[in-house]
Amino acid sequence: MAFGNEDAAAYTFIMVIVLIFVAALAYAYLIPSLNVFTKQVNKDIDSGHISEQTKVTYMWNLTFFQYCIGIGLIGFTIFCIVRAIEIAEAGGLG
C-alpha cells in the first residue's frame, strides 16, 4: 500500500486534531486543581505568609502553565509535519 503526499497531509491533520483533543482534556482536568491551589496562594498572600518574591515566582509559573498547551501544540504540529514529509519522501508506509 503506497502512502503518497496526500496521505501524509491527511496523517498530519489527523494527528494535530488528536493533539488538540488530548491537550484540551488535559487542560480541563488540570484547571480545577490549579484553581484550588491559586485560591490557597491568594489566601496566604492576603495573610502575609508569602513574600513578594514568592508571589512573582508563582505568577510566572501560572503564566508558563497557561502557555504550555500552545507551546506543546506548536511543537507537535512541527513534529507531525516533519514526520509526514519524511514518510512521503521515503516512499510511504507500505
C-alpha positions as CSV (number, residue, x, y, z in Angstrom):
1,M,0.0,0.0,0.0
2,A,1.5,3.3,-1.1
3,F,1.5,6.3,1.2
4,G,1.6,9.4,-1.0
5,N,1.8,13.2,-0.3
6,E,-2.0,13.5,0.1
7,D,-2.0,10.7,2.7
8,A,0.9,12.4,4.5
9,A,-1.0,15.6,4.7
10,A,-4.1,13.8,6.0
11,Y,-2.0,12.0,8.6
12,T,-0.6,15.3,9.8
13,F,-4.0,16.8,10.0
14,I,-5.4,13.9,12.0
15,M,-2.5,13.9,14.4
16,V,-2.9,17.6,15.0
17,I,-6.6,17.1,15.7
18,V,-5.8,14.3,18.1
19,L,-3.3,16.5,19.9
20,I,-5.8,19.4,20.3
21,F,-8.4,17.0,21.8
22,V,-5.9,15.4,24.2
23,A,-4.5,18.8,25.2
24,A,-7.9,20.1,25.8
25,L,-8.8,17.2,28.1
26,A,-5.5,17.5,30.0
27,Y,-6.1,21.2,30.4
28,A,-9.7,20.7,31.5
29,Y,-8.6,18.2,34.2
30,L,-5.8,20.4,35.5
31,I,-7.7,23.6,35.8
32,P,-9.8,22.7,38.8
33,S,-6.7,21.7,40.9
34,L,-4.9,24.8,39.8
35,N,-7.9,26.9,40.8
36,V,-7.8,25.4,44.3
37,F,-4.1,25.9,44.6
38,T,-4.4,29.5,43.4
39,K,-7.1,30.2,46.0
40,Q,-4.8,28.9,48.7
41,V,-1.9,31.1,47.5
42,N,-4.2,34.1,47.4
43,K,-5.2,33.5,51.0
44,D,-1.6,33.2,52.0
45,I,-0.8,36.4,50.2
46,D,-3.6,38.3,51.9
47,S,-2.5,37.0,55.3
48,G,1.1,38.0,54.6
49,H,2.6,34.5,54.8
50,I,4.1,34.7,51.2
51,S,6.8,37.1,50.3
52,E,6.9,39.3,47.2
53,Q,9.5,37.1,45.5
54,T,7.3,34.0,46.0
55,K,4.3,35.9,44.5
56,V,6.3,36.8,41.5
57,T,7.6,33.2,41.1
58,Y,4.1,31.8,41.4
59,M,2.7,34.2,38.9
60,W,5.5,33.3,36.4
61,N,4.7,29.6,36.9
62,L,1.0,30.2,36.4
63,T,1.7,32.2,33.2
64,F,4.0,29.4,31.9
65,F,1.3,26.8,32.6
66,Q,-1.2,28.8,30.6
67,Y,1.3,28.9,27.6
68,C,2.4,25.2,27.9
69,I,-0.6,24.0,25.8
70,G,0.2,26.4,23.0
71,I,4.0,25.6,23.1
72,G,3.2,21.9,23.0
73,L,0.8,22.4,20.2
74,I,3.3,24.3,18.1
75,G,6.0,21.7,18.8
76,F,3.7,18.7,18.0
77,T,2.5,20.4,14.8
78,I,6.1,20.8,13.6
79,F,6.8,17.2,14.5
80,C,3.8,15.9,12.6
81,I,4.7,18.0,9.5
82,V,8.3,16.8,9.5
83,R,7.2,13.2,10.1
84,A,4.7,13.3,7.2
85,I,7.4,14.8,4.9
86,E,9.8,12.0,5.9
87,I,7.2,9.3,5.3
88,A,6.3,10.8,1.9
89,E,10.0,11.1,0.8
90,A,10.7,7.5,2.0
91,G,8.0,6.2,-0.4
92,G,5.3,5.7,2.1
93,L,4.4,3.4,4.9
94,G,3.7,0.3,2.8
